[in-house]
């Protein structure tokens, strides 16, 4: 999911450079949403790992 967030960020930056503001705004919004979902899932995984204890 972080990969897709970075892909949409790259599309947004490229579109912004060439002046396609509508595409840049949409791509940046998608990248931001995917990044926050990634952070949420990462936090949940870290909490689950902490609560589960050390692995063998």
mmCIF file of the N, C-alpha and C atoms, coordinates in Angstrom:
data_MODEL
# 
_entry.id   MODEL 
# 
loop_
_atom_site.group_PDB 
_atom_site.id 
_atom_site.type_symbol 
_atom_site.label_atom_id 
_atom_site.label_alt_id 
_atom_site.label_comp_id 
_atom_site.label_asym_id 
_atom_site.label_entity_id 
_atom_site.label_seq_id 
_atom_site.pdbx_PDB_ins_code 
_atom_site.Cartn_x 
_atom_site.Cartn_y 
_atom_site.Cartn_z 
_atom_site.occupancy 
_atom_site.B_iso_or_equiv 
_atom_site.pdbx_formal_charge 
_atom_site.auth_seq_id 
_atom_site.auth_comp_id 
_atom_site.auth_asym_id 
_atom_site.auth_atom_id 
_atom_site.pdbx_PDB_model_num 
ATOM 1   N N  . UNK A 1 1  ? 0.824  -1.181  0.000   1.00 0.00 ? 1  UNK A N  1 
ATOM 2   C CA . UNK A 1 1  ? 0.000  0.000   0.000   1.00 0.00 ? 1  UNK A CA 1 
ATOM 3   C C  . UNK A 1 1  ? 0.875  1.254   0.000   1.00 0.00 ? 1  UNK A C  1 
ATOM 4   N N  . UNK A 1 2  ? 1.985  1.194   0.686   1.00 0.00 ? 2  UNK A N  1 
ATOM 5   C CA . UNK A 1 2  ? 2.899  2.335   0.663   1.00 0.00 ? 2  UNK A CA 1 
ATOM 6   C C  . UNK A 1 2  ? 3.425  2.555   -0.752  1.00 0.00 ? 2  UNK A C  1 
ATOM 7   N N  . UNK A 1 3  ? 3.622  1.474   -1.494  1.00 0.00 ? 3  UNK A N  1 
ATOM 8   C CA . UNK A 1 3  ? 4.064  1.571   -2.887  1.00 0.00 ? 3  UNK A CA 1 
ATOM 9   C C  . UNK A 1 3  ? 3.068  2.384   -3.706  1.00 0.00 ? 3  UNK A C  1 
ATOM 10  N N  . UNK A 1 4  ? 1.769  2.084   -3.548  1.00 0.00 ? 4  UNK A N  1 
ATOM 11  C CA . UNK A 1 4  ? 0.751  2.799   -4.320  1.00 0.00 ? 4  UNK A CA 1 
ATOM 12  C C  . UNK A 1 4  ? 0.658  4.259   -3.899  1.00 0.00 ? 4  UNK A C  1 
ATOM 13  N N  . UNK A 1 5  ? 0.848  4.532   -2.618  1.00 0.00 ? 5  UNK A N  1 
ATOM 14  C CA . UNK A 1 5  ? 0.857  5.921   -2.167  1.00 0.00 ? 5  UNK A CA 1 
ATOM 15  C C  . UNK A 1 5  ? 1.997  6.683   -2.828  1.00 0.00 ? 5  UNK A C  1 
ATOM 16  N N  . UNK A 1 6  ? 3.167  6.053   -2.933  1.00 0.00 ? 6  UNK A N  1 
ATOM 17  C CA . UNK A 1 6  ? 4.304  6.704   -3.581  1.00 0.00 ? 6  UNK A CA 1 
ATOM 18  C C  . UNK A 1 6  ? 4.086  6.867   -5.080  1.00 0.00 ? 6  UNK A C  1 
ATOM 19  N N  . UNK A 1 7  ? 3.413  5.895   -5.712  1.00 0.00 ? 7  UNK A N  1 
ATOM 20  C CA . UNK A 1 7  ? 3.107  6.003   -7.140  1.00 0.00 ? 7  UNK A CA 1 
ATOM 21  C C  . UNK A 1 7  ? 2.176  7.188   -7.392  1.00 0.00 ? 7  UNK A C  1 
ATOM 22  N N  . UNK A 1 8  ? 1.112  7.301   -6.595  1.00 0.00 ? 8  UNK A N  1 
ATOM 23  C CA . UNK A 1 8  ? 0.195  8.416   -6.782  1.00 0.00 ? 8  UNK A CA 1 
ATOM 24  C C  . UNK A 1 8  ? 0.868  9.750   -6.457  1.00 0.00 ? 8  UNK A C  1 
ATOM 25  N N  . UNK A 1 9  ? 1.783  9.753   -5.504  1.00 0.00 ? 9  UNK A N  1 
ATOM 26  C CA . UNK A 1 9  ? 2.535  10.971  -5.202  1.00 0.00 ? 9  UNK A CA 1 
ATOM 27  C C  . UNK A 1 9  ? 3.393  11.374  -6.395  1.00 0.00 ? 9  UNK A C  1 
ATOM 28  N N  . UNK A 1 10 ? 4.039  10.400  -7.032  1.00 0.00 ? 10 UNK A N  1 
ATOM 29  C CA . UNK A 1 10 ? 4.856  10.691  -8.211  1.00 0.00 ? 10 UNK A CA 1 
ATOM 30  C C  . UNK A 1 10 ? 3.993  11.223  -9.358  1.00 0.00 ? 10 UNK A C  1 
ATOM 31  N N  . UNK A 1 11 ? 2.813  10.637  -9.541  1.00 0.00 ? 11 UNK A N  1 
ATOM 32  C CA . UNK A 1 11 ? 1.894  11.124  -10.577 1.00 0.00 ? 11 UNK A CA 1 
ATOM 33  C C  . UNK A 1 11 ? 1.463  12.550  -10.266 1.00 0.00 ? 11 UNK A C  1 
ATOM 34  N N  . UNK A 1 12 ? 1.192  12.838  -9.001  1.00 0.00 ? 12 UNK A N  1 
ATOM 35  C CA . UNK A 1 12 ? 0.767  14.186  -8.611  1.00 0.00 ? 12 UNK A CA 1 
ATOM 36  C C  . UNK A 1 12 ? 1.868  15.209  -8.860  1.00 0.00 ? 12 UNK A C  1 
ATOM 37  N N  . UNK A 1 13 ? 3.096  14.854  -8.517  1.00 0.00 ? 13 UNK A N  1 
ATOM 38  C CA . UNK A 1 13 ? 4.221  15.772  -8.726  1.00 0.00 ? 13 UNK A CA 1 
ATOM 39  C C  . UNK A 1 13 ? 4.443  16.004  -10.213 1.00 0.00 ? 13 UNK A C  1 
ATOM 40  N N  . UNK A 1 14 ? 4.413  14.939  -10.998 1.00 0.00 ? 14 UNK A N  1 
ATOM 41  C CA . UNK A 1 14 ? 4.599  15.055  -12.447 1.00 0.00 ? 14 UNK A CA 1 
ATOM 42  C C  . UNK A 1 14 ? 3.493  15.897  -13.070 1.00 0.00 ? 14 UNK A C  1 
ATOM 43  N N  . UNK A 1 15 ? 2.250  15.638  -12.686 1.00 0.00 ? 15 UNK A N  1 
ATOM 44  C CA . UNK A 1 15 ? 1.130  16.412  -13.214 1.00 0.00 ? 15 UNK A CA 1 
ATOM 45  C C  . UNK A 1 15 ? 1.222  17.871  -12.773 1.00 0.00 ? 15 UNK A C  1 
ATOM 46  N N  . UNK A 1 16 ? 1.685  18.102  -11.569 1.00 0.00 ? 16 UNK A N  1 
ATOM 47  C CA . UNK A 1 16 ? 1.846  19.471  -11.089 1.00 0.00 ? 16 UNK A CA 1 
ATOM 48  C C  . UNK A 1 16 ? 2.897  20.235  -11.870 1.00 0.00 ? 16 UNK A C  1 
ATOM 49  N N  . UNK A 1 17 ? 3.975  19.561  -12.234 1.00 0.00 ? 17 UNK A N  1 
ATOM 50  C CA . UNK A 1 17 ? 5.043  20.201  -13.004 1.00 0.00 ? 17 UNK A CA 1 
ATOM 51  C C  . UNK A 1 17 ? 4.532  20.609  -14.385 1.00 0.00 ? 17 UNK A C  1 
ATOM 52  N N  . UNK A 1 18 ? 3.713  19.740  -14.996 1.00 0.00 ? 18 UNK A N  1 
ATOM 53  C CA . UNK A 1 18 ? 3.212  20.031  -16.339 1.00 0.00 ? 18 UNK A CA 1 
ATOM 54  C C  . UNK A 1 18 ? 1.947  20.874  -16.335 1.00 0.00 ? 18 UNK A C  1 
ATOM 55  N N  . UNK A 1 19 ? 1.413  21.188  -15.159 1.00 0.00 ? 19 UNK A N  1 
ATOM 56  C CA . UNK A 1 19 ? 0.297  22.113  -15.085 1.00 0.00 ? 19 UNK A CA 1 
ATOM 57  C C  . UNK A 1 19 ? -1.084 21.482  -15.128 1.00 0.00 ? 19 UNK A C  1 
ATOM 58  N N  . UNK A 1 20 ? -1.194 20.185  -14.968 1.00 0.00 ? 20 UNK A N  1 
ATOM 59  C CA . UNK A 1 20 ? -2.499 19.528  -14.946 1.00 0.00 ? 20 UNK A CA 1 
ATOM 60  C C  . UNK A 1 20 ? -3.003 19.548  -13.510 1.00 0.00 ? 20 UNK A C  1 
ATOM 61  N N  . UNK A 1 21 ? -3.561 20.659  -13.100 1.00 0.00 ? 21 UNK A N  1 
ATOM 62  C CA . UNK A 1 21 ? -3.891 20.839  -11.684 1.00 0.00 ? 21 UNK A CA 1 
ATOM 63  C C  . UNK A 1 21 ? -4.956 19.881  -11.186 1.00 0.00 ? 21 UNK A C  1 
ATOM 64  N N  . UNK A 1 22 ? -5.955 19.555  -12.002 1.00 0.00 ? 22 UNK A N  1 
ATOM 65  C CA . UNK A 1 22 ? -7.013 18.633  -11.575 1.00 0.00 ? 22 UNK A CA 1 
ATOM 66  C C  . UNK A 1 22 ? -6.473 17.242  -11.294 1.00 0.00 ? 22 UNK A C  1 
ATOM 67  N N  . UNK A 1 23 ? -5.617 16.756  -12.169 1.00 0.00 ? 23 UNK A N  1 
ATOM 68  C CA . UNK A 1 23 ? -5.016 15.432  -11.990 1.00 0.00 ? 23 UNK A CA 1 
ATOM 69  C C  . UNK A 1 23 ? -4.075 15.440  -10.793 1.00 0.00 ? 23 UNK A C  1 
ATOM 70  N N  . UNK A 1 24 ? -3.332 16.518  -10.631 1.00 0.00 ? 24 UNK A N  1 
ATOM 71  C CA . UNK A 1 24 ? -2.382 16.615  -9.518  1.00 0.00 ? 24 UNK A CA 1 
ATOM 72  C C  . UNK A 1 24 ? -3.115 16.601  -8.184  1.00 0.00 ? 24 UNK A C  1 
ATOM 73  N N  . UNK A 1 25 ? -4.212 17.329  -8.086  1.00 0.00 ? 25 UNK A N  1 
ATOM 74  C CA . UNK A 1 25 ? -4.968 17.386  -6.835  1.00 0.00 ? 25 UNK A CA 1 
ATOM 75  C C  . UNK A 1 25 ? -5.575 16.022  -6.517  1.00 0.00 ? 25 UNK A C  1 
ATOM 76  N N  . UNK A 1 26 ? -6.144 15.373  -7.525  1.00 0.00 ? 26 UNK A N  1 
ATOM 77  C CA . UNK A 1 26 ? -6.752 14.059  -7.311  1.00 0.00 ? 26 UNK A CA 1 
ATOM 78  C C  . UNK A 1 26 ? -5.708 13.025  -6.902  1.00 0.00 ? 26 UNK A C  1 
ATOM 79  N N  . UNK A 1 27 ? -4.569 13.006  -7.588  1.00 0.00 ? 27 UNK A N  1 
ATOM 80  C CA . UNK A 1 27 ? -3.515 12.046  -7.273  1.00 0.00 ? 27 UNK A CA 1 
ATOM 81  C C  . UNK A 1 27 ? -2.922 12.303  -5.890  1.00 0.00 ? 27 UNK A C  1 
ATOM 82  N N  . UNK A 1 28 ? -2.756 13.562  -5.532  1.00 0.00 ? 28 UNK A N  1 
ATOM 83  C CA . UNK A 1 28 ? -2.224 13.878  -4.211  1.00 0.00 ? 28 UNK A CA 1 
ATOM 84  C C  . UNK A 1 28 ? -3.203 13.461  -3.124  1.00 0.00 ? 28 UNK A C  1 
ATOM 85  N N  . UNK A 1 29 ? -4.490 13.627  -3.378  1.00 0.00 ? 29 UNK A N  1 
ATOM 86  C CA . UNK A 1 29 ? -5.502 13.198  -2.413  1.00 0.00 ? 29 UNK A CA 1 
ATOM 87  C C  . UNK A 1 29 ? -5.501 11.698  -2.216  1.00 0.00 ? 29 UNK A C  1 
ATOM 88  N N  . UNK A 1 30 ? -5.397 10.963  -3.311  1.00 0.00 ? 30 UNK A N  1 
ATOM 89  C CA . UNK A 1 30 ? -5.353 9.495   -3.228  1.00 0.00 ? 30 UNK A CA 1 
ATOM 90  C C  . UNK A 1 30 ? -4.097 9.052   -2.495  1.00 0.00 ? 30 UNK A C  1 
ATOM 91  N N  . UNK A 1 31 ? -2.960 9.669   -2.813  1.00 0.00 ? 31 UNK A N  1 
ATOM 92  C CA . UNK A 1 31 ? -1.704 9.312   -2.147  1.00 0.00 ? 31 UNK A CA 1 
ATOM 93  C C  . UNK A 1 31 ? -1.790 9.581   -0.653  1.00 0.00 ? 31 UNK A C  1 
ATOM 94  N N  . UNK A 1 32 ? -2.412 10.696  -0.280  1.00 0.00 ? 32 UNK A N  1 
ATOM 95  C CA . UNK A 1 32 ? -2.539 11.035  1.130   1.00 0.00 ? 32 UNK A CA 1 
ATOM 96  C C  . UNK A 1 32 ? -3.427 10.032  1.861   1.00 0.00 ? 32 UNK A C  1 
ATOM 97  N N  . UNK A 1 33 ? -4.538 9.651   1.264   1.00 0.00 ? 33 UNK A N  1 
ATOM 98  C CA . UNK A 1 33 ? -5.437 8.671   1.877   1.00 0.00 ? 33 UNK A CA 1 
ATOM 99  C C  . UNK A 1 33 ? -4.736 7.325   2.040   1.00 0.00 ? 33 UNK A C  1 
ATOM 100 N N  . UNK A 1 34 ? -4.052 6.863   0.991   1.00 0.00 ? 34 UNK A N  1 
ATOM 101 C CA . UNK A 1 34 ? -3.353 5.577   1.074   1.00 0.00 ? 34 UNK A CA 1 
ATOM 102 C C  . UNK A 1 34 ? -2.242 5.619   2.120   1.00 0.00 ? 34 UNK A C  1 
ATOM 103 N N  . UNK A 1 35 ? -1.556 6.745   2.235   1.00 0.00 ? 35 UNK A N  1 
ATOM 104 C CA . UNK A 1 35 ? -0.493 6.864   3.222   1.00 0.00 ? 35 UNK A CA 1 
ATOM 105 C C  . UNK A 1 35 ? -1.050 6.770   4.638   1.00 0.00 ? 35 UNK A C  1 
ATOM 106 N N  . UNK A 1 36 ? -2.175 7.440   4.889   1.00 0.00 ? 36 UNK A N  1 
ATOM 107 C CA . UNK A 1 36 ? -2.771 7.382   6.227   1.00 0.00 ? 36 UNK A CA 1 
ATOM 108 C C  . UNK A 1 36 ? -3.301 5.982   6.543   1.00 0.00 ? 36 UNK A C  1 
ATOM 109 N N  . UNK A 1 37 ? -3.846 5.292   5.549   1.00 0.00 ? 37 UNK A N  1 
ATOM 110 C CA . UNK A 1 37 ? -4.279 3.910   5.764   1.00 0.00 ? 37 UNK A CA 1 
ATOM 111 C C  . UNK A 1 37 ? -3.078 3.037   6.098   1.00 0.00 ? 37 UNK A C  1 
ATOM 112 N N  . UNK A 1 38 ? -1.970 3.235   5.371   1.00 0.00 ? 38 UNK A N  1 
ATOM 113 C CA . UNK A 1 38 ? -0.745 2.490   5.649   1.00 0.00 ? 38 UNK A CA 1 
ATOM 114 C C  . UNK A 1 38 ? -0.265 2.747   7.074   1.00 0.00 ? 38 UNK A C  1 
ATOM 115 N N  . UNK A 1 39 ? -0.263 4.012   7.497   1.00 0.00 ? 39 UNK A N  1 
ATOM 116 C CA . UNK A 1 39 ? 0.174  4.330   8.859   1.00 0.00 ? 39 UNK A CA 1 
ATOM 117 C C  . UNK A 1 39 ? -0.728 3.693   9.907   1.00 0.00 ? 39 UNK A C  1 
ATOM 118 N N  . UNK A 1 40 ? -2.024 3.692   9.665   1.00 0.00 ? 40 UNK A N  1 
ATOM 119 C CA . UNK A 1 40 ? -2.964 3.067   10.589  1.00 0.00 ? 40 UNK A CA 1 
ATOM 120 C C  . UNK A 1 40 ? -2.709 1.568   10.696  1.00 0.00 ? 40 UNK A C  1 
ATOM 121 N N  . UNK A 1 41 ? -2.552 0.897   9.562   1.00 0.00 ? 41 UNK A N  1 
ATOM 122 C CA . UNK A 1 41 ? -2.288 -0.546  9.580   1.00 0.00 ? 41 UNK A CA 1 
ATOM 123 C C  . UNK A 1 41 ? -0.938 -0.855  10.230  1.00 0.00 ? 41 UNK A C  1 
ATOM 124 N N  . UNK A 1 42 ? 0.046  -0.006  9.999   1.00 0.00 ? 42 UNK A N  1 
ATOM 125 C CA . UNK A 1 42 ? 1.351  -0.193  10.627  1.00 0.00 ? 42 UNK A CA 1 
ATOM 126 C C  . UNK A 1 42 ? 1.240  -0.073  12.143  1.00 0.00 ? 42 UNK A C  1 
ATOM 127 N N  . UNK A 1 43 ? 0.493  0.935   12.614  1.00 0.00 ? 43 UNK A N  1 
ATOM 128 C CA . UNK A 1 43 ? 0.318  1.121   14.050  1.00 0.00 ? 43 UNK A CA 1 
ATOM 129 C C  . UNK A 1 43 ? -0.415 -0.073  14.668  1.00 0.00 ? 43 UNK A C  1 
ATOM 130 N N  . UNK A 1 44 ? -1.444 -0.569  14.001  1.00 0.00 ? 44 UNK A N  1 
ATOM 131 C CA . UNK A 1 44 ? -2.182 -1.731  14.499  1.00 0.00 ? 44 UNK A CA 1 
ATOM 132 C C  . UNK A 1 44 ? -1.266 -2.949  14.565  1.00 0.00 ? 44 UNK A C  1 
ATOM 133 N N  . UNK A 1 45 ? -0.432 -3.137  13.546  1.00 0.00 ? 45 UNK A N  1 
ATOM 134 C CA . UNK A 1 45 ? 0.485  -4.273  13.532  1.00 0.00 ? 45 UNK A CA 1 
ATOM 135 C C  . UNK A 1 45 ? 1.518  -4.162  14.658  1.00 0.00 ? 45 UNK A C  1 
ATOM 136 N N  . UNK A 1 46 ? 2.005  -2.948  14.907  1.00 0.00 ? 46 UNK A N  1 
ATOM 137 C CA . UNK A 1 46 ? 2.985  -2.768  15.981  1.00 0.00 ? 46 UNK A CA 1 
ATOM 138 C C  . UNK A 1 46 ? 2.352  -3.000  17.352  1.00 0.00 ? 46 UNK A C  1 
ATOM 139 N N  . UNK A 1 47 ? 1.124  -2.554  17.550  1.00 0.00 ? 47 UNK A N  1 
ATOM 140 C CA . UNK A 1 47 ? 0.427  -2.782  18.816  1.00 0.00 ? 47 UNK A CA 1 
ATOM 141 C C  . UNK A 1 47 ? 0.168  -4.266  19.014  1.00 0.00 ? 47 UNK A C  1 
ATOM 142 N N  . UNK A 1 48 ? -0.266 -4.951  17.949  1.00 0.00 ? 48 UNK A N  1 
ATOM 143 C CA . UNK A 1 48 ? -0.499 -6.398  18.034  1.00 0.00 ? 48 UNK A CA 1 
ATOM 144 C C  . UNK A 1 48 ? 0.789  -7.130  18.341  1.00 0.00 ? 48 UNK A C  1 
ATOM 145 N N  . UNK A 1 49 ? 1.876  -6.703  17.748  1.00 0.00 ? 49 UNK A N  1 
ATOM 146 C CA . UNK A 1 49 ? 3.184  -7.319  18.001  1.00 0.00 ? 49 UNK A CA 1 
ATOM 147 C C  . UNK A 1 49 ? 3.601  -7.104  19.460  1.00 0.00 ? 49 UNK A C  1 
ATOM 148 N N  . UNK A 1 50 ? 3.367  -5.903  19.971  1.00 0.00 ? 50 UNK A N  1 
ATOM 149 C CA . UNK A 1 50 ? 3.718  -5.598  21.352  1.00 0.00 ? 50 UNK A CA 1 
ATOM 150 C C  . UNK A 1 50 ? 2.891  -6.417  22.335  1.00 0.00 ? 50 UNK A C  1 
ATOM 151 N N  . UNK A 1 51 ? 1.607  -6.550  22.067  1.00 0.00 ? 51 UNK A N  1 
ATOM 152 C CA . UNK A 1 51 ? 0.723  -7.295  22.949  1.00 0.00 ? 51 UNK A CA 1 
ATOM 153 C C  . UNK A 1 51 ? 0.945  -8.810  22.858  1.00 0.00 ? 51 UNK A C  1 
ATOM 154 N N  . UNK A 1 52 ? 1.428  -9.263  21.715  1.00 0.00 ? 52 UNK A N  1 
ATOM 155 C CA . UNK A 1 52 ? 1.626  -10.698 21.500  1.00 0.00 ? 52 UNK A CA 1 
ATOM 156 C C  . UNK A 1 52 ? 2.909  -11.206 22.154  1.00 0.00 ? 52 UNK A C  1 
ATOM 157 N N  . UNK A 1 53 ? 3.837  -10.348 22.441  1.00 0.00 ? 53 UNK A N  1 
ATOM 158 C CA . UNK A 1 53 ? 5.083  -10.763 23.072  1.00 0.00 ? 53 UNK A CA 1 
ATOM 159 C C  . UNK A 1 53 ? 6.148  -11.106 22.052  1.00 0.00 ? 53 UNK A C  1 
ATOM 160 N N  . UNK A 1 54 ? 7.336  -11.440 22.539  1.00 0.00 ? 54 UNK A N  1 
ATOM 161 C CA . UNK A 1 54 ? 8.427  -11.760 21.610  1.00 0.00 ? 54 UNK A CA 1 
ATOM 162 C C  . UNK A 1 54 ? 8.190  -13.075 20.889  1.00 0.00 ? 54 UNK A C  1 
ATOM 163 N N  . UNK A 1 55 ? 8.668  -13.139 19.657  1.00 0.00 ? 55 UNK A N  1 
ATOM 164 C CA . UNK A 1 55 ? 8.544  -14.380 18.892  1.00 0.00 ? 55 UNK A CA 1 
ATOM 165 C C  . UNK A 1 55 ? 9.670  -15.341 19.288  1.00 0.00 ? 55 UNK A C  1 
ATOM 166 N N  . UNK A 1 56 ? 9.495  -16.576 18.966  1.00 0.00 ? 56 UNK A N  1 
ATOM 167 C CA . UNK A 1 56 ? 10.479 -17.591 19.345  1.00 0.00 ? 56 UNK A CA 1 
ATOM 168 C C  . UNK A 1 56 ? 11.565 -17.706 18.344  1.00 0.00 ? 56 UNK A C  1 
# 
